[in-house]
Amino acid sequence: MAATTKTARKARPVSAPGADVLAVLRDRIASQELAPGSKLREHDLADEFNVSRARIRDVFSTLEQRGLIERIPNRGAVVMRLEPKQVFEIYDVREVLEGVAVRRATENSPPGSWSGMLEKFGDRAEAMIRAGELETYAELINTFRREIINHCDSPILTSMLDSLFERTGFLVRRLILVPGRALEGLQEHRGVLTAMNEGRADDAERLKRTNIRNARECFRRYQKLVL
């Protein structure tokens, strides 16, 4: 049964007054702390964040515009469920946009700039995976993505990619549970980072697009497990 916001909140501290309601809810949805189908209750959230219900309704409007929730008559606000067709479409768009972001980030960075990140994807990352520390590895992937976005220096790309990551962030955590996928993805990320670190922007873009295509194929094969 899908968890409601009231039930989920019992497992975590109450948010501090003045917290950014939109940012917190976006993070909870992206991480699947609020899973697809979860109800968002205005009065519970207004109490938690110490804001008016009108403020919560404004946040709901923004989340709905970003495709993260839907408002259903007689049910209220519910976290959006992604259908397989939508996921495939998102992967197609991600392949293009993330490829461009990687190329721009490489072009904007002197050779050698990515050596620290490349080291993080070395033996320690492989040890994480083999030890089953997949949540830690997922956070490393997210850190790499944030660094790419920061270095690509494109507000338009940043906005578009942030929207896509919010909707599919949970897929990373699900896909790395597929046997063998985490280690395959690690090798792919090492290839991307090596090209970036050597200043080979075109190769970095090509390798990143291959990484996304492989993730898409993994989803195609295991979509019943992932969704």
C-alpha positions as protocol buffer text, in pm:
chain_id: "A"
residue {
  index: 1
  type: MET
  ca { x: 0 y: 0 z: 0 }
}
residue {
  index: 2
  type: ALA
  ca { x: 136 y: 344 z: -92 }
}
residue {
  index: 3
  type: ALA
  ca { x: 254 y: 551 z: 203 }
}
residue {
  index: 4
  type: THR
  ca { x: 83 y: 882 z: 274 }
}
residue {
  index: 5
  type: THR
  ca { x: 276 y: 1189 z: 374 }
}
residue {
  index: 6
  type: LYS
  ca { x: 152 y: 1150 z: 730 }
}
residue {
  index: 7
  type: THR
  ca { x: 277 y: 794 z: 757 }
}
residue {
  index: 8
  type: ALA
  ca { x: 610 y: 870 z: 591 }
}
residue {
  index: 9
  type: ARG
  ca { x: 672 y: 1165 z: 822 }
}
residue {
  index: 10
  type: LYS
  ca { x: 670 y: 946 z: 1132 }
}
residue {
  index: 11
  type: ALA
  ca { x: 999 y: 796 z: 1021 }
}
residue {
  index: 12
  type: ARG
  ca { x: 1185 y: 1129 z: 997 }
}
residue {
  index: 13
  type: PRO
  ca { x: 1221 y: 1449 z: 1200 }
}
residue {
  index: 14
  type: VAL
  ca { x: 972 y: 1725 z: 1138 }
}
residue {
  index: 15
  type: SER
  ca { x: 1110 y: 1971 z: 885 }
}
residue {
  index: 16
  type: ALA
  ca { x: 1251 y: 2292 z: 1023 }
}
residue {
  index: 17
  type: PRO
  ca { x: 1029 y: 2602 z: 1002 }
}
residue {
  index: 18
  type: GLY
  ca { x: 1108 y: 2802 z: 692 }
}
residue {
  index: 19
  type: ALA
  ca { x: 1231 y: 2498 z: 497 }
}
residue {
  index: 20
  type: ASP
  ca { x: 1195 y: 2522 z: 121 }
}
residue {
  index: 21
  type: VAL
  ca { x: 875 y: 2320 z: 81 }
}
residue {
  index: 22
  type: LEU
  ca { x: 912 y: 2279 z: -295 }
}
residue {
  index: 23
  type: ALA
  ca { x: 1275 y: 2164 z: -274 }
}
residue {
  index: 24
  type: VAL
  ca { x: 1203 y: 1916 z: 6 }
}
residue {
  index: 25
  type: LEU
  ca { x: 906 y: 1760 z: -174 }
}
residue {
  index: 26
  type: ARG
  ca { x: 1099 y: 1742 z: -501 }
}
residue {
  index: 27
  type: ASP
  ca { x: 1378 y: 1553 z: -322 }
}
residue {
  index: 28
  type: ARG
  ca { x: 1135 y: 1316 z: -153 }
}
residue {
  index: 29
  type: ILE
  ca { x: 969 y: 1233 z: -484 }
}
residue {
  index: 30
  type: ALA
  ca { x: 1298 y: 1196 z: -672 }
}
residue {
  index: 31
  type: SER
  ca { x: 1437 y: 958 z: -408 }
}
residue {
  index: 32
  type: GLN
  ca { x: 1103 y: 772 z: -384 }
}
residue {
  index: 33
  type: GLU
  ca { x: 1072 y: 851 z: -17 }
}
residue {
  index: 34
  type: LEU
  ca { x: 733 y: 947 z: -155 }
}
residue {
  index: 35
  type: ALA
  ca { x: 667 y: 658 z: -393 }
}
residue {
  index: 36
  type: PRO
  ca { x: 445 y: 676 z: -702 }
}
residue {
  index: 37
  type: GLY
  ca { x: 82 y: 675 z: -592 }
}
residue {
  index: 38
  type: SER
  ca { x: 152 y: 835 z: -253 }
}
residue {
  index: 39
  type: LYS
  ca { x: -103 y: 1090 z: -143 }
}
residue {
  index: 40
  type: LEU
  ca { x: 8 y: 1442 z: -50 }
}
residue {
  index: 41
  type: ARG
  ca { x: -220 y: 1590 z: 215 }
}
residue {
  index: 42
  type: GLU
  ca { x: -244 y: 1967 z: 232 }
}
residue {
  index: 43
  type: HIS
  ca { x: -314 y: 1991 z: 603 }
}
residue {
  index: 44
  type: ASP
  ca { x: -38 y: 1747 z: 703 }
}
residue {
  index: 45
  type: LEU
  ca { x: 221 y: 1932 z: 494 }
}
residue {
  index: 46
  type: ALA
  ca { x: 101 y: 2273 z: 613 }
}
residue {
  index: 47
  type: ASP
  ca { x: 150 y: 2154 z: 973 }
}
residue {
  index: 48
  type: GLU
  ca { x: 489 y: 1999 z: 901 }
}
residue {
  index: 49
  type: PHE
  ca { x: 635 y: 2307 z: 731 }
}
residue {
  index: 50
  type: ASN
  ca { x: 444 y: 2561 z: 938 }
}
residue {
  index: 51
  type: VAL
  ca { x: 301 y: 2732 z: 630 }
}
residue {
  index: 52
  type: SER
  ca { x: -48 y: 2807 z: 506 }
}
residue {
  index: 53
  type: ARG
  ca { x: -249 y: 2560 z: 302 }
}
residue {
  index: 54
  type: ALA
  ca { x: -252 y: 2821 z: 26 }
}
residue {
  index: 55
  type: ARG
  ca { x: 128 y: 2796 z: 14 }
}
residue {
  index: 56
  type: ILE
  ca { x: 102 y: 2417 z: -12 }
}
residue {
  index: 57
  type: ARG
  ca { x: -146 y: 2451 z: -299 }
}
residue {
  index: 58
  type: ASP
  ca { x: 101 y: 2680 z: -480 }
}
residue {
  index: 59
  type: VAL
  ca { x: 371 y: 2414 z: -436 }
}
residue {
  index: 60
  type: PHE
  ca { x: 133 y: 2148 z: -567 }
}
residue {
  index: 61
  type: SER
  ca { x: 74 y: 2359 z: -878 }
}
residue {
  index: 62
  type: THR
  ca { x: 447 y: 2378 z: -945 }
}
residue {
  index: 63
  type: LEU
  ca { x: 496 y: 2004 z: -886 }
}
residue {
  index: 64
  type: GLU
  ca { x: 207 y: 1930 z: -1121 }
}
residue {
  index: 65
  type: GLN
  ca { x: 356 y: 2153 z: -1392 }
}
residue {
  index: 66
  type: ARG
  ca { x: 684 y: 1962 z: -1361 }
}
residue {
  index: 67
  type: GLY
  ca { x: 505 y: 1630 z: -1406 }
}
residue {
  index: 68
  type: LEU
  ca { x: 582 y: 1508 z: -1054 }
}
residue {
  index: 69
  type: ILE
  ca { x: 227 y: 1489 z: -917 }
}
residue {
  index: 70
  type: GLU
  ca { x: -126 y: 1484 z: -1048 }
}
residue {
  index: 71
  type: ARG
  ca { x: -439 y: 1616 z: -883 }
}
residue {
  index: 72
  type: ILE
  ca { x: -724 y: 1371 z: -908 }
}
residue {
  index: 73
  type: PRO
  ca { x: -1087 y: 1462 z: -832 }
}
residue {
  index: 74
  type: ASN
  ca { x: -1198 y: 1320 z: -498 }
}
residue {
  index: 75
  type: ARG
  ca { x: -844 y: 1195 z: -424 }
}
residue {
  index: 76
  type: GLY
  ca { x: -635 y: 1510 z: -411 }
}
residue {
  index: 77
  type: ALA
  ca { x: -265 y: 1532 z: -499 }
}
residue {
  index: 78
  type: VAL
  ca { x: -90 y: 1203 z: -579 }
}
residue {
  index: 79
  type: VAL
  ca { x: 271 y: 1135 z: -681 }
}
residue {
  index: 80
  type: MET
  ca { x: 275 y: 1060 z: -1053 }
}
residue {
  index: 81
  type: ARG
  ca { x: 330 y: 706 z: -1176 }
}
residue {
  index: 82
  type: LEU
  ca { x: 549 y: 669 z: -1484 }
}
residue {
  index: 83
  type: GLU
  ca { x: 436 y: 433 z: -1757 }
}
residue {
  index: 84
  type: PRO
  ca { x: 701 y: 238 z: -1952 }
}
residue {
  index: 85
  type: LYS
  ca { x: 635 y: 443 z: -2266 }
}
residue {
  index: 86
  type: GLN
  ca { x: 711 y: 763 z: -2074 }
}
residue {
  index: 87
  type: VAL
  ca { x: 1033 y: 616 z: -1933 }
}
residue {
  index: 88
  type: PHE
  ca { x: 1156 y: 520 z: -2281 }
}
residue {
  index: 89
  type: GLU
  ca { x: 1079 y: 870 z: -2406 }
}
residue {
  index: 90
  type: ILE
  ca { x: 1268 y: 1024 z: -2113 }
}
residue {
  index: 91
  type: TYR
  ca { x: 1570 y: 804 z: -2181 }
}
residue {
  index: 92
  type: ASP
  ca { x: 1570 y: 914 z: -2546 }
}
residue {
  index: 93
  type: VAL
  ca { x: 1572 y: 1278 z: -2438 }
}
residue {
  index: 94
  type: ARG
  ca { x: 1831 y: 1215 z: -2166 }
}
residue {
  index: 95
  type: GLU
  ca { x: 2066 y: 1055 z: -2416 }
}
residue {
  index: 96
  type: VAL
  ca { x: 2078 y: 1373 z: -2620 }
}
residue {
  index: 97
  type: LEU
  ca { x: 2079 y: 1625 z: -2335 }
}
residue {
  index: 98
  type: GLU
  ca { x: 2329 y: 1444 z: -2110 }
}
residue {
  index: 99
  type: GLY
  ca { x: 2556 y: 1388 z: -2407 }
}
residue {
  index: 100
  type: VAL
  ca { x: 2554 y: 1760 z: -2482 }
}
residue {
  index: 101
  type: ALA
  ca { x: 2608 y: 1842 z: -2113 }
}
residue {
  index: 102
  type: VAL
  ca { x: 2910 y: 1610 z: -2093 }
}
residue {
  index: 103
  type: ARG
  ca { x: 3060 y: 1761 z: -2409 }
}
residue {
  index: 104
  type: ARG
  ca { x: 3013 y: 2117 z: -2281 }
}
residue {
  index: 105
  type: ALA
  ca { x: 3151 y: 2028 z: -1938 }
}
residue {
  index: 106
  type: THR
  ca { x: 3459 y: 1877 z: -2104 }
}
residue {
  index: 107
  type: GLU
  ca { x: 3511 y: 2179 z: -2328 }
}
residue {
  index: 108
  type: ASN
  ca { x: 3479 y: 2411 z: -2028 }
}
residue {
  index: 109
  type: SER
  ca { x: 3736 y: 2222 z: -1818 }
}
residue {
  index: 110
  type: PRO
  ca { x: 4116 y: 2210 z: -1864 }
}
residue {
  index: 111
  type: PRO
  ca { x: 4260 y: 1860 z: -1918 }
}
residue {
  index: 112
  type: GLY
  ca { x: 4316 y: 1689 z: -1584 }
}
residue {
  index: 113
  type: SER
  ca { x: 4020 y: 1861 z: -1417 }
}
residue {
  index: 114
  type: TRP
  ca { x: 3829 y: 1536 z: -1376 }
}
residue {
  index: 115
  type: SER
  ca { x: 4106 y: 1327 z: -1221 }
}
residue {
  index: 116
  type: GLY
  ca { x: 3955 y: 1351 z: -873 }
}
residue {
  index: 117
  type: MET
  ca { x: 3615 y: 1230 z: -991 }
}
residue {
  index: 118
  type: LEU
  ca { x: 3780 y: 957 z: -1197 }
}
residue {
  index: 119
  type: GLU
  ca { x: 3958 y: 837 z: -884 }
}
residue {
  index: 120
  type: LYS
  ca { x: 3625 y: 818 z: -700 }
}
residue {
  index: 121
  type: PHE
  ca { x: 3502 y: 580 z: -970 }
}
residue {
  index: 122
  type: GLY
  ca { x: 3809 y: 359 z: -924 }
}
residue {
  index: 123
  type: ASP
  ca { x: 3870 y: 71 z: -688 }
}
residue {
  index: 124
  type: ARG
  ca { x: 3671 y: 225 z: -403 }
}
residue {
  index: 125
  type: ALA
  ca { x: 3357 y: 243 z: -615 }
}
residue {
  index: 126
  type: GLU
  ca { x: 3401 y: -116 z: -728 }
}
residue {
  index: 127
  type: ALA
  ca { x: 3443 y: -222 z: -365 }
}
residue {
  index: 128
  type: MET
  ca { x: 3119 y: -41 z: -278 }
}
residue {
  index: 129
  type: ILE
  ca { x: 2931 y: -237 z: -541 }
}
residue {
  index: 130
  type: ARG
  ca { x: 3079 y: -573 z: -446 }
}
residue {
  index: 131
  type: ALA
  ca { x: 2999 y: -503 z: -81 }
}
residue {
  index: 132
  type: GLY
  ca { x: 2639 y: -424 z: -170 }
}
residue {
  index: 133
  type: GLU
  ca { x: 2668 y: -56 z: -76 }
}
residue {
  index: 134
  type: LEU
  ca { x: 2454 y: 41 z: -374 }
}
residue {
  index: 135
  type: GLU
  ca { x: 2291 y: 344 z: -215 }
}
residue {
  index: 136
  type: THR
  ca { x: 2635 y: 496 z: -162 }
}
residue {
  index: 137
  type: TYR
  ca { x: 2725 y: 421 z: -523 }
}
residue {
  index: 138
  type: ALA
  ca { x: 2398 y: 580 z: -641 }
}
residue {
  index: 139
  type: GLU
  ca { x: 2491 y: 896 z: -451 }
}
residue {
  index: 140
  type: LEU
  ca { x: 2830 y: 896 z: -626 }
}
residue {
  index: 141
  type: ILE
  ca { x: 2654 y: 885 z: -964 }
}
residue {
  index: 142
  type: ASN
  ca { x: 2435 y: 1177 z: -859 }
}
residue {
  index: 143
  type: THR
  ca { x: 2743 y: 1372 z: -749 }
}
residue {
  index: 144
  type: PHE
  ca { x: 2898 y: 1315 z: -1091 }
}
residue {
  index: 145
  type: ARG
  ca { x: 2581 y: 1438 z: -1260 }
}
residue {
  index: 146
  type: ARG
  ca { x: 2578 y: 1753 z: -1051 }
}
residue {
  index: 147
  type: GLU
  ca { x: 2940 y: 1823 z: -1142 }
}
residue {
  index: 148
  type: ILE
  ca { x: 2860 y: 1782 z: -1511 }
}
residue {
  index: 149
  type: ILE
  ca { x: 2570 y: 2023 z: -1484 }
}
residue {
  index: 150
  type: ASN
  ca { x: 2777 y: 2275 z: -1289 }
}
residue {
  index: 151
  type: HIS
  ca { x: 3055 y: 2270 z: -1549 }
}
residue {
  index: 152
  type: CYS
  ca { x: 2839 y: 2270 z: -1861 }
}
residue {
  index: 153
  type: ASP
  ca { x: 2743 y: 2631 z: -1776 }
}
residue {
  index: 154
  type: SER
  ca { x: 2401 y: 2626 z: -1940 }
}
residue {
  index: 155
  type: PRO
  ca { x: 2095 y: 2737 z: -1742 }
}
residue {
  index: 156
  type: ILE
  ca { x: 1868 y: 2592 z: -2011 }
}
residue {
  index: 157
  type: LEU
  ca { x: 2031 y: 2250 z: -1995 }
}
residue {
  index: 158
  type: THR
  ca { x: 2035 y: 2265 z: -1617 }
}
residue {
  index: 159
  type: SER
  ca { x: 1661 y: 2330 z: -1599 }
}
residue {
  index: 160
  type: MET
  ca { x: 1576 y: 2055 z: -1846 }
}
residue {
  index: 161
  type: LEU
  ca { x: 1802 y: 1795 z: -1687 }
}
residue {
  index: 162
  type: ASP
  ca { x: 1688 y: 1878 z: -1336 }
}
residue {
  index: 163
  type: SER
  ca { x: 1329 y: 1817 z: -1445 }
}
residue {
  index: 164
  type: LEU
  ca { x: 1420 y: 1480 z: -1598 }
}
residue {
  index: 165
  type: PHE
  ca { x: 1624 y: 1370 z: -1295 }
}
residue {
  index: 166
  type: GLU
  ca { x: 1340 y: 1458 z: -1061 }
}
residue {
  index: 167
  type: ARG
  ca { x: 1108 y: 1226 z: -1251 }
}
residue {
  index: 168
  type: THR
  ca { x: 1349 y: 936 z: -1295 }
}
residue {
  index: 169
  type: GLY
  ca { x: 1597 y: 960 z: -1008 }
}
residue {
  index: 170
  type: PHE
  ca { x: 1452 y: 647 z: -850 }
}
residue {
  index: 171
  type: LEU
  ca { x: 1532 y: 449 z: -1165 }
}
residue {
  index: 172
  type: VAL
  ca { x: 1905 y: 477 z: -1097 }
}
residue {
  index: 173
  type: ARG
  ca { x: 1857 y: 312 z: -761 }
}
residue {
  index: 174
  type: ARG
  ca { x: 1635 y: 42 z: -910 }
}
residue {
  index: 175
  type: LEU
  ca { x: 1853 y: -33 z: -1213 }
}
residue {
  index: 176
  type: ILE
  ca { x: 2171 y: -81 z: -1013 }
}
residue {
  index: 177
  type: LEU
  ca { x: 1993 y: -365 z: -832 }
}
residue {
  index: 178
  type: VAL
  ca { x: 1974 y: -556 z: -1160 }
}
residue {
  index: 179
  type: PRO
  ca { x: 2246 y: -825 z: -1150 }
}
residue {
  index: 180
  type: GLY
  ca { x: 2561 y: -703 z: -1321 }
}
residue {
  index: 181
  type: ARG
  ca { x: 2429 y: -359 z: -1414 }
}
residue {
  index: 182
  type: ALA
  ca { x: 2614 y: -164 z: -1144 }
}
residue {
  index: 183
  type: LEU
  ca { x: 2954 y: -299 z: -1250 }
}
residue {
  index: 184
  type: GLU
  ca { x: 2872 y: -243 z: -1619 }
}
residue {
  index: 185
  type: GLY
  ca { x: 2767 y: 113 z: -1543 }
}
residue {
  index: 186
  type: LEU
  ca { x: 3085 y: 168 z: -1342 }
}
residue {
  index: 187
  type: GLN
  ca { x: 3299 y: 74 z: -1642 }
}
residue {
  index: 188
  type: GLU
  ca { x: 3093 y: 306 z: -1862 }
}
residue {
  index: 189
  type: HIS
  ca { x: 3134 y: 596 z: -1622 }
}
residue {
  index: 190
  type: ARG
  ca { x: 3507 y: 536 z: -1606 }
}
residue {
  index: 191
  type: GLY
  ca { x: 3522 y: 558 z: -1985 }
}
residue {
  index: 192
  type: VAL
  ca { x: 3327 y: 885 z: -1989 }
}
residue {
  index: 193
  type: LEU
  ca { x: 3545 y: 1035 z: -1716 }
}
residue {
  index: 194
  type: THR
  ca { x: 3868 y: 925 z: -1881 }
}
residue {
  index: 195
  type: ALA
  ca { x: 3766 y: 1101 z: -2203 }
}
residue {
  index: 196
  type: MET
  ca { x: 3660 y: 1411 z: -2009 }
}
residue {
  index: 197
  type: ASN
  ca { x: 3983 y: 1419 z: -1811 }
}
residue {
  index: 198
  type: GLU
  ca { x: 4185 y: 1399 z: -2134 }
}
residue {
  index: 199
  type: GLY
  ca { x: 3983 y: 1676 z: -2295 }
}
residue {
  index: 200
  type: ARG
  ca { x: 3828 y: 1452 z: -2562 }
}
residue {
  index: 201
  type: ALA
  ca { x: 3487 y: 1618 z: -2569 }
}
residue {
  index: 202
  type: ASP
  ca { x: 3344 y: 1432 z: -2870 }
}
residue {
  index: 203
  type: ASP
  ca { x: 3446 y: 1094 z: -2728 }
}
residue {
  index: 204
  type: ALA
  ca { x: 3303 y: 1186 z: -2388 }
}
residue {
  index: 205
  type: GLU
  ca { x: 2969 y: 1275 z: -2548 }
}
residue {
  index: 206
  type: ARG
  ca { x: 2962 y: 952 z: -2750 }
}
residue {
  index: 207
  type: LEU
  ca { x: 3044 y: 740 z: -2445 }
}
residue {
  index: 208
  type: LYS
  ca { x: 2783 y: 914 z: -2231 }
}
residue {
  index: 209
  type: ARG
  ca { x: 2518 y: 854 z: -2494 }
}
residue {
  index: 210
  type: THR
  ca { x: 2617 y: 487 z: -2502 }
}
residue {
  index: 211
  type: ASN
  ca { x: 2585 y: 476 z: -2122 }
}
residue {
  index: 212
  type: ILE
  ca { x: 2230 y: 611 z: -2140 }
}
residue {
  index: 213
  type: ARG
  ca { x: 2135 y: 373 z: -2422 }
}
residue {
  index: 214
  type: ASN
  ca { x: 2263 y: 79 z: -2220 }
}
residue {
  index: 215
  type: ALA
  ca { x: 2060 y: 193 z: -1919 }
}
residue {
  index: 216
  type: ARG
  ca { x: 1755 y: 220 z: -2145 }
}
residue {
  index: 217
  type: GLU
  ca { x: 1810 y: -135 z: -2270 }
}
residue {
  index: 218
  type: CYS
  ca { x: 1848 y: -258 z: -1913 }
}
residue {
  index: 219
  type: PHE
  ca { x: 1517 y: -94 z: -1828 }
}
residue {
  index: 220
  type: ARG
  ca { x: 1354 y: -257 z: -2132 }
}
residue {
  index: 221
  type: ARG
  ca { x: 1462 y: -599 z: -2013 }
}
residue {
  index: 222
  type: TYR
  ca { x: 1374 y: -553 z: -1646 }
}
residue {
  index: 223
  type: GLN
  ca { x: 1095 y: -297 z: -1650 }
}
residue {
  index: 224
  type: LYS
  ca { x: 857 y: -517 z: -1448 }
}
residue {
  index: 225
  type: LEU
  ca { x: 1115 y: -529 z: -1171 }
}
residue {
  index: 226
  type: VAL
  ca { x: 1205 y: -160 z: -1190 }
}
residue {
  index: 227
  type: LEU
  ca { x: 860 y: 3 z: -1199 }
}
